[in-house]
Amino acid sequence: MSDFSSGFDDGFGDGSAPDVKPPAADEPAELVFSNPLEFFVNVLGPSYVREVNGGSEYVWCPQWYKHVEGLSRVEAMWRAWEHLRGDGAFGMSIWWLNHADPHMRVLMAPNGPFKKCTYDGHAPRPEMASLPHVDPEQSLYPL
């Protein structure tokens, strides 16, 4: 039987996952990472090896955390990873298929939130702060 873990760099630096036992049913899970930035640096960033920007089909901003959508999606992936990491059977597969890959497809899309950024720098967003919105009539959603 093959040992698939030999030589695998999982982003933790020593080739092994952190020693965190799954929580009992009545206690909250201990987080491996304290925030989305730490998660990105240790897991997500090293997991996606792609040529980005400069003619590539993928776009990325090195200052992704300055984009509301970028930060929100990376935080969603981090929280899902923290929740699913204890499932030794399907947790990571579920995380990749249902969380990481869909979010990263949107983030790295040529028309995604990093469209104007380059590998060398962050392009501030134009004045538009969010999707256009006009308040509906009061009768639609009474307060």
Backbone as a printed PyTorch tensor [residue, N CA C, xyz], in Angstrom:
tensor([[[  0.8410,  -1.1800,   0.0000],
         [  0.0000,   0.0000,   0.0000],
         [  0.8860,   1.2440,   0.0000]],

        [[  0.5430,   2.2340,  -0.7870],
         [  1.3390,   3.4540,  -0.9120],
         [  1.1000,   4.3970,   0.2470]],

        [[  2.1330,   5.1430,   0.5790],
         [  1.9980,   6.1980,   1.5850],
         [  1.9080,   7.5170,   0.8470]],

        [[  0.6790,   8.0390,   0.7180],
         [  0.4650,   9.2540,  -0.0490],
         [  0.9080,  10.5000,   0.6890]],

        [[  1.2340,  10.3900,   1.9660],
         [  1.6130,  11.5780,   2.7240],
         [  3.0920,  11.9060,   2.6050]],

        [[  3.9070,  10.9780,   2.1380],
         [  5.3380,  11.2590,   2.0790],
         [  5.6440,  12.3240,   1.0440]],

        [[  6.3860,  13.3220,   1.4520],
         [  6.7930,  14.3820,   0.5600],
         [  5.7220,  15.4250,   0.2840]],

        [[  4.5760,  15.2810,   0.8740],
         [  3.4850,  16.2260,   0.6310],
         [  3.6500,  17.4440,   1.5190]],

        [[  3.6530,  18.6170,   0.8960],
         [  3.7290,  19.8590,   1.6650],
         [  2.3300,  20.4040,   1.8160]],

        [[  1.7900,  20.3450,   3.0190],
         [  0.4230,  20.7840,   3.2510],
         [  0.3380,  22.2240,   3.7060]],

        [[  1.4340,  22.9550,   3.6290],
         [  1.3950,  24.3570,   3.9940],
         [  1.6880,  24.6210,   5.4520]],

        [[  1.9320,  23.5710,   6.2380],
         [  2.2360,  23.7670,   7.6480],
         [  3.7330,  23.7980,   7.9070]],

        [[  4.5260,  23.6670,   6.8590],
         [  5.9690,  23.8390,   6.9870],
         [  6.7450,  22.5780,   7.2760]],

        [[  6.1740,  21.6270,   7.9880],
         [  6.9350,  20.4360,   8.3410],
         [  6.3800,  19.1720,   7.6930]],

        [[  5.4240,  19.3230,   6.7890],
         [  4.8650,  18.1680,   6.1040],
         [  3.7900,  17.4600,   6.8900]],

        [[  3.3780,  18.0020,   8.0280],
         [  2.3280,  17.3560,   8.8110],
         [  1.2880,  18.3830,   9.2350]],

        [[  0.0780,  17.9260,   9.3520],
         [ -1.0070,  18.8050,   9.7920],
         [ -0.8380,  19.0990,  11.2770]],

        [[ -1.3840,  20.2020,  11.7580],
         [ -1.2760,  20.4990,  13.1810],
         [ -2.0130,  19.4440,  14.0010]],

        [[ -1.5390,  19.1980,  15.1860],
         [ -2.1230,  18.1910,  16.0560],
         [ -3.3170,  18.7850,  16.8010]],

        [[ -4.4810,  18.6930,  16.1720],
         [ -5.6960,  19.2080,  16.7800],
         [ -6.7200,  18.0910,  16.7390]],

        [[ -7.1370,  17.6270,  17.9240],
         [ -8.1040,  16.5340,  17.9610],
         [ -9.5080,  17.0700,  17.7180]],

        [[-10.3790,  16.2530,  17.1060],
         [-11.7590,  16.6850,  16.9030],
         [-12.4270,  16.9290,  18.2520]],

        [[-13.3010,  17.9330,  18.3460],
         [-13.9440,  18.2330,  19.6190],
         [-15.0060,  17.2010,  19.9660]],

        [[-15.2920,  17.0750,  21.2470],
         [-16.4090,  16.2550,  21.6820],
         [-17.6830,  16.9370,  21.1940]],

        [[-18.7640,  16.1870,  21.1360],
         [-20.0160,  16.7300,  20.5990],
         [-20.5150,  17.9470,  21.3580]],

        [[-20.2060,  18.0440,  22.6370],
         [-20.7520,  19.1440,  23.4350],
         [-19.7860,  20.3080,  23.6290]],

        [[-18.6100,  20.2640,  23.0300],
         [-17.6680,  21.3780,  23.1670],
         [-17.3630,  21.9950,  21.8080]],

        [[-17.1620,  23.3180,  21.7690],
         [-16.8640,  23.9640,  20.4870],
         [-15.4870,  23.5470,  19.9670]],

        [[-15.3640,  23.5360,  18.6550],
         [-14.0950,  23.1400,  18.0380],
         [-13.0260,  24.1900,  18.2880]],

        [[-11.8220,  23.7250,  18.5470],
         [-10.6710,  24.6270,  18.6750],
         [-10.2240,  24.9840,  17.2630]],

        [[-10.0540,  26.2690,  17.0120],
         [ -9.6380,  26.7090,  15.6790],
         [ -8.1560,  26.4320,  15.4640]],

        [[ -7.7990,  26.0060,  14.2750],
         [ -6.3990,  25.8380,  13.9120],
         [ -5.8070,  27.2070,  13.5980]],

        [[ -6.5790,  28.0250,  12.8840],
         [ -6.1240,  29.3620,  12.4970],
         [ -7.0270,  30.4010,  13.1400]],

        [[ -6.4530,  31.5080,  13.5360],
         [ -7.2160,  32.5100,  14.2680],
         [ -7.9480,  33.5060,  13.3780]],

        [[ -7.6240,  33.5400,  12.0790],
         [ -8.2800,  34.4920,  11.1850],
         [ -8.0620,  34.0650,   9.7330]],

        [[ -8.7890,  34.7040,   8.7990],
         [ -8.6550,  34.3050,   7.3900],
         [ -7.2770,  34.5650,   6.7950]],

        [[ -6.5670,  35.5740,   7.2650],
         [ -5.2270,  35.8470,   6.7500],
         [ -4.2770,  34.7030,   7.0960]],

        [[ -4.3110,  34.2610,   8.3300],
         [ -3.4610,  33.1440,   8.7560],
         [ -3.8130,  31.8810,   7.9650]],

        [[ -5.0940,  31.6550,   7.7370],
         [ -5.5450,  30.5140,   6.9340],
         [ -5.0280,  30.6240,   5.5000]],

        [[ -5.1110,  31.8260,   4.9160],
         [ -4.6450,  32.0170,   3.5420],
         [ -3.1510,  31.7210,   3.4340]],

        [[ -2.3730,  32.2810,   4.3400],
         [ -0.9110,  32.1370,   4.2860],
         [ -0.4860,  30.6810,   4.4540]],

        [[ -1.1820,  29.9340,   5.2940],
         [ -0.7670,  28.5750,   5.6130],
         [ -1.4310,  27.4760,   4.7950]],

        [[ -2.6300,  27.7170,   4.2900],
         [ -3.3470,  26.6530,   3.5770],
         [ -3.7650,  27.0650,   2.1710]],

        [[ -4.6060,  28.0740,   2.0740],
         [ -5.2110,  28.3850,   0.7800],
         [ -4.1930,  28.8520,  -0.2580]],

        [[ -3.3850,  29.8360,   0.0650],
         [ -2.3920,  30.3420,  -0.8870],
         [ -1.4720,  29.2570,  -1.4100]],

        [[ -0.8440,  28.4650,  -0.5300],
         [  0.0530,  27.4080,  -1.0140],
         [ -0.6670,  26.2830,  -1.7520]],

        [[ -1.9730,  26.1540,  -1.5560],
         [ -2.7260,  25.0800,  -2.2130],
         [ -3.0530,  25.3860,  -3.6640]],

        [[ -3.0850,  26.6660,  -4.0270],
         [ -3.4070,  27.0580,  -5.3940],
         [ -2.1380,  27.5410,  -6.0950]],

        [[ -1.5650,  26.6590,  -6.8860],
         [ -0.3640,  27.0070,  -7.6440],
         [ -0.8160,  27.2580,  -9.0750]],

        [[ -0.9450,  28.5270,  -9.4070],
         [ -1.4270,  28.9340, -10.7200],
         [ -0.5960,  30.1070, -11.2250]],

        [[ -0.4690,  30.2080, -12.5190],
         [  0.0810,  31.4210, -13.1030],
         [ -1.0620,  32.4180, -13.1060]],

        [[ -0.8180,  33.5920, -12.5500],
         [ -1.8800,  34.5900, -12.4550],
         [ -1.4580,  35.8910, -13.1160]],

        [[ -2.4700,  36.6260, -13.6110],
         [ -2.2950,  37.9390, -14.2290],
         [ -1.3590,  37.8650, -15.4260]],

        [[ -1.0070,  38.9970, -15.9980],
         [ -0.0630,  39.0660, -17.1120],
         [ -0.3340,  38.0940, -18.2350]],

        [[ -1.5470,  38.0390, -18.7390],
         [ -1.8620,  37.1620, -19.8520],
         [ -2.4010,  35.8040, -19.4430]],

        [[ -2.3960,  35.4990, -18.1620],
         [ -2.9330,  34.2310, -17.6910],
         [ -4.4620,  34.2690, -17.7300]],

        [[ -5.0750,  33.1010, -17.7140],
         [ -6.5330,  33.0610, -17.6340],
         [ -7.0200,  33.3200, -16.2110]],

        [[ -6.1150,  33.3690, -15.2440],
         [ -6.4780,  33.6080, -13.8440],
         [ -6.0090,  34.9890, -13.3980]],

        [[ -6.8000,  35.6140, -12.5590],
         [ -6.4830,  36.9380, -12.0300],
         [ -6.4210,  36.8310, -10.5110]],

        [[ -5.4650,  37.5180,  -9.9110],
         [ -5.3570,  37.5200,  -8.4560],
         [ -4.8000,  38.8580,  -7.9970]],

        [[ -5.2040,  39.2920,  -6.8240],
         [ -4.6580,  40.5030,  -6.2330],
         [ -3.8660,  40.1110,  -4.9880]],

        [[ -2.5880,  40.4700,  -4.9120],
         [ -1.7950,  40.1480,  -3.7340],
         [ -2.3360,  40.8120,  -2.4680]],

        [[ -3.1510,  41.8310,  -2.6440],
         [ -3.7870,  42.4840,  -1.4970],
         [ -5.2880,  42.1560,  -1.5130]],

        [[ -5.5820,  40.8770,  -1.6560],
         [ -6.9510,  40.3830,  -1.7490],
         [ -7.8140,  40.8250,  -0.5770]],

        [[ -7.2170,  41.0030,   0.5740],
         [ -7.9340,  41.3750,   1.8030],
         [ -8.4620,  42.8070,   1.7510]],

        [[ -8.0470,  43.6020,   0.7570],
         [ -8.5660,  44.9570,   0.5950],
         [ -9.8500,  44.9830,  -0.2350]],

        [[-10.2310,  43.8530,  -0.7510],
         [-11.4590,  43.7250,  -1.5330],
         [-12.5040,  43.0850,  -0.6300]],

        [[-13.6340,  43.7310,  -0.4490],
         [-14.6800,  43.1940,   0.4260],
         [-15.0470,  41.7770,   0.0100]],

        [[-15.2460,  41.5640,  -1.2810],
         [-15.6280,  40.2350,  -1.7520],
         [-14.5040,  39.2220,  -1.5370]],

        [[-13.2730,  39.6310,  -1.7790],
         [-12.1440,  38.7260,  -1.5750],
         [-12.0380,  38.2910,  -0.1240]],

        [[-12.0900,  39.2450,   0.7800],
         [-11.9950,  38.9300,   2.2080],
         [-13.1660,  38.0740,   2.6590]],

        [[-14.3560,  38.4080,   2.2140],
         [-15.5420,  37.6560,   2.6110],
         [-15.4760,  36.2040,   2.1360]],

        [[-15.0530,  36.0070,   0.8870],
         [-14.9780,  34.6390,   0.3590],
         [-13.8530,  33.8320,   1.0150]],

        [[-12.7080,  34.4460,   1.2730],
         [-11.6240,  33.7220,   1.9460],
         [-12.0550,  33.3800,   3.3780]],

        [[-12.7440,  34.2880,   4.0310],
         [-13.2380,  33.9800,   5.3790],
         [-14.2360,  32.8320,   5.3410]],

        [[-15.1130,  32.8090,   4.3480],
         [-16.0710,  31.7020,   4.2200],
         [-15.3390,  30.3740,   4.0160]],

        [[-14.2910,  30.3820,   3.1870],
         [-13.5230,  29.1480,   2.9710],
         [-12.8130,  28.7160,   4.2440]],

        [[-12.2730,  29.6930,   4.9900],
         [-11.5890,  29.3810,   6.2460],
         [-12.5650,  28.7360,   7.2330]],

        [[-13.7270,  29.3460,   7.4210],
         [-14.7010,  28.8170,   8.3790],
         [-15.1850,  27.4260,   7.9730]],

        [[-15.4010,  27.2140,   6.6840],
         [-15.8010,  25.8890,   6.2080],
         [-14.6880,  24.8730,   6.4470]],

        [[-13.4500,  25.2720,   6.1740],
         [-12.3020,  24.3750,   6.3940],
         [-12.2040,  23.9940,   7.8700]],

        [[-12.3380,  24.9790,   8.7550],
         [-12.2690,  24.6980,  10.2000],
         [-13.3610,  23.7170,  10.6110]],

        [[-14.5420,  23.8530,  10.0350],
         [-15.6600,  22.9740,  10.3790],
         [-15.4690,  21.5660,   9.8130]],

        [[-14.9920,  21.4790,   8.5810],
         [-14.9230,  20.1820,   7.8960],
         [-13.6300,  19.4030,   8.1340]],

        [[-12.6060,  20.0430,   8.6690],
         [-11.3040,  19.3850,   8.8040],
         [-11.3430,  18.1530,   9.6960]],

        [[-12.2740,  18.0910,  10.6270],
         [-12.3550,  16.9480,  11.5400],
         [-12.9970,  15.7150,  10.9390]],

        [[-13.6250,  15.8580,   9.7870],
         [-14.2610,  14.7230,   9.1250],
         [-13.2000,  13.9960,   8.3120]],

        [[-12.6880,  12.9100,   8.8600],
         [-11.6080,  12.1740,   8.2050],
         [-12.0240,  11.4390,   6.9520]],

        [[-13.3080,  11.2460,   6.7480],
         [-13.7600,  10.5070,   5.5740],
         [-13.9120,  11.4140,   4.3510]],

        [[-14.7930,  12.4070,   4.4440],
         [-15.1060,  13.2270,   3.2700],
         [-14.9130,  14.7210,   3.4830]],

        [[-14.5070,  15.1330,   4.6530],
         [-14.4400,  16.5550,   4.9700],
         [-13.6580,  17.3890,   3.9920]],

        [[-12.4580,  16.9950,   3.6670],
         [-11.6320,  17.8040,   2.7730],
         [-12.1460,  17.7470,   1.3330]],

        [[-12.6830,  16.6230,   0.9290],
         [-13.2660,  16.5520,  -0.4050],
         [-14.4720,  17.4800,  -0.5030]],

        [[-15.3100,  17.4710,   0.5070],
         [-16.4650,  18.3780,   0.5440],
         [-15.9780,  19.8200,   0.5160]],

        [[-14.9340,  20.1080,   1.2890],
         [-14.4080,  21.4780,   1.3340],
         [-13.9240,  21.9190,  -0.0530]],

        [[-13.1480,  21.0730,  -0.7240],
         [-12.6370,  21.4380,  -2.0450],
         [-13.7770,  21.6210,  -3.0470]],

        [[-14.6600,  20.6300,  -3.1260],
         [-15.6990,  20.6500,  -4.1510],
         [-16.7820,  21.6920,  -3.9160]],

        [[-17.1700,  21.9050,  -2.6610],
         [-18.3050,  22.7790,  -2.3640],
         [-17.9280,  24.1490,  -1.8350]],

        [[-16.6800,  24.3630,  -1.5020],
         [-16.2840,  25.6400,  -0.9130],
         [-15.1040,  26.2610,  -1.6650]],

        [[-13.9440,  25.6400,  -1.5990],
         [-12.7360,  26.2420,  -2.1700],
         [-12.8520,  26.4650,  -3.6750]],

        [[-13.1160,  25.4220,  -4.4200],
         [-13.1260,  25.5730,  -5.8780],
         [-14.1890,  26.5590,  -6.3760]],

        [[-15.4230,  26.5090,  -5.8980],
         [-16.3920,  27.5120,  -6.3840],
         [-15.9990,  28.9490,  -6.0340]],

        [[-15.5270,  29.1800,  -4.8170],
         [-15.1330,  30.5430,  -4.4370],
         [-13.9120,  31.0030,  -5.2310]],

        [[-12.9300,  30.1400,  -5.3960],
         [-11.7140,  30.5330,  -6.1030],
         [-11.9860,  30.7520,  -7.5940]],

        [[-12.9240,  29.9950,  -8.1760],
         [-13.2870,  30.2410,  -9.5830],
         [-13.8090,  31.6640,  -9.7470]],

        [[-14.6220,  32.1110,  -8.7990],
         [-15.1590,  33.4720,  -8.8690],
         [-14.0520,  34.4820,  -8.6240]],

        [[-13.2410,  34.2620,  -7.5930],
         [-12.1940,  35.2240,  -7.2580],
         [-11.1480,  35.3640,  -8.3630]],

        [[-10.7910,  34.2680,  -9.0140],
         [ -9.7330,  34.3040, -10.0270],
         [-10.2420,  34.5150, -11.4420]],

        [[-11.5380,  34.7190, -11.5960],
         [-12.1110,  34.9140, -12.9290],
         [-11.6360,  36.2350, -13.5260]],

        [[-11.4210,  36.2730, -14.8390],
         [-10.9780,  37.5140, -15.4880],
         [-11.9270,  38.6890, -15.2660]],

        [[-13.2000,  38.4130, -15.0270],
         [-14.1610,  39.4810, -14.7700],
         [-14.5520,  39.5490, -13.2900]],

        [[-13.7500,  38.9330, -12.4360],
         [-14.0350,  38.8930, -11.0040],
         [-13.5940,  40.1500, -10.2730]],

        [[-13.5900,  40.0950,  -8.9510],
         [-13.3050,  41.2820,  -8.1490],
         [-11.8770,  41.8160,  -8.2850]],

        [[-10.9600,  41.0210,  -8.7990],
         [ -9.5650,  41.4630,  -8.9320],
         [ -9.2310,  41.8630, -10.3690]],

        [[-10.2340,  42.0840, -11.1670],
         [-10.0800,  42.3680, -12.5960],
         [ -9.0410,  43.4460, -12.8920]],

        [[ -9.0000,  44.5080, -12.1290],
         [ -8.1050,  45.6380, -12.4000],
         [ -6.7460,  45.5220, -11.7050]],

        [[ -6.5680,  44.5090, -10.8780],
         [ -5.3120,  44.3700, -10.1260],
         [ -4.2660,  43.6290, -10.9510]],

        [[ -3.0070,  43.8400, -10.5970],
         [ -1.9100,  43.1310, -11.2430],
         [ -1.1270,  42.3910, -10.1730]],

        [[ -0.2800,  41.4850, -10.6060],
         [  0.5210,  40.7250,  -9.6470],
         [  1.3920,  41.6500,  -8.8040]],

        [[  1.7790,  42.7720,  -9.3930],
         [  2.6550,  43.7080,  -8.6930],
         [  1.9210,  44.7050,  -7.8130]],

        [[  0.6110,  44.7520,  -7.8940],
         [ -0.0430,  45.7510,  -7.0680],
         [ -1.5420,  45.7180,  -7.0860]],

        [[ -2.0700,  46.4440,  -6.1570],
         [ -3.5060,  46.5450,  -5.9490],
         [ -4.0510,  47.7660,  -6.6850]],

        [[ -5.1190,  47.5840,  -7.3950],
         [ -5.7920,  48.7080,  -8.0490],
         [ -7.0250,  49.0500,  -7.2300]],

        [[ -7.0930,  50.2450,  -6.6810],
         [ -8.2680,  50.5970,  -5.8900],
         [ -9.5330,  50.4920,  -6.7360]],

        [[-10.5800,  50.1030,  -6.0970],
         [-11.8660,  49.9920,  -6.7610],
         [-12.3670,  51.3500,  -7.1800]],

        [[-13.0670,  51.4560,  -8.2870],
         [-13.6680,  52.7370,  -8.6470],
         [-14.6750,  53.1740,  -7.5830]],

        [[-15.1970,  54.3480,  -7.7280],
         [-16.1130,  54.9240,  -6.7440],
         [-17.2810,  54.0180,  -6.3940]],

        [[-17.6750,  53.1440,  -7.2890],
         [-18.7870,  52.2350,  -7.0300],
         [-18.4640,  51.3850,  -5.8010]],

        [[-19.2620,  51.4810,  -4.7580],
         [-18.9810,  50.7740,  -3.5170],
         [-19.6960,  49.4340,  -3.4350]],

        [[-20.7670,  49.2670,  -4.1510],
         [-21.4940,  48.0050,  -4.1300],
         [-22.4010,  47.9450,  -5.3460]],

        [[-23.1690,  46.8790,  -5.4430],
         [-24.1160,  46.7720,  -6.5400],
         [-25.1260,  47.9030,  -6.4320]],

        [[-25.5800,  48.4320,  -7.5530],
         [-26.5760,  49.5050,  -7.4980],
         [-27.8320,  49.0490,  -6.7650]],

        [[-28.4610,  49.9620,  -6.0750],
         [-29.6430,  49.6160,  -5.2860],
         [-30.5550,  50.8290,  -5.1730]],

        [[-31.8320,  50.5830,  -5.3210],
         [-32.8510,  51.6030,  -5.0900],
         [-33.8120,  51.0170,  -4.0710]],

        [[-34.0890,  51.7520,  -3.0070],
         [-35.0180,  51.2540,  -1.9900],
         [-36.3810,  50.9740,  -2.5980]],

        [[-37.0000,  49.8380,  -2.2650],
         [-38.3280,  49.5260,  -2.7980],
         [-39.4030,  50.3430,  -2.0950]],

        [[-40.6050,  50.2740,  -2.6520],
         [-41.7210,  50.9440,  -2.0210],
         [-41.9060,  50.3710,  -0.6090]],

        [[-42.3480,  51.1930,   0.3030],
         [-42.5410,  50.7880,   1.7010],
         [-43.4870,  49.5840,   1.7940]],

        [[-44.4770,  49.4940,   0.8980],
         [-45.4700,  48.4190,   0.9770],
         [-44.8640,  47.0410,   0.6780]],

        [[-43.7390,  47.0060,  -0.0230],
         [-43.1280,  45.7190,  -0.3700],
         [-42.5080,  45.0620,   0.8630]],

        [[-41.7560,  45.8270,   1.6430],
         [-41.1410,  45.3280,   2.8640],
         [-41.3820,  46.3490,   3.9800]],

        [[-42.5610,  46.3190,   4.5820],
         [-42.8350,  47.3050,   5.6340],
         [-41.8930,  47.1210,   6.8210]],

        [[-41.4670,  48.2190,   7.3890],
         [-40.5620,  48.1650,   8.5410],
         [-41.3120,  48.1030,   9.8340]]])
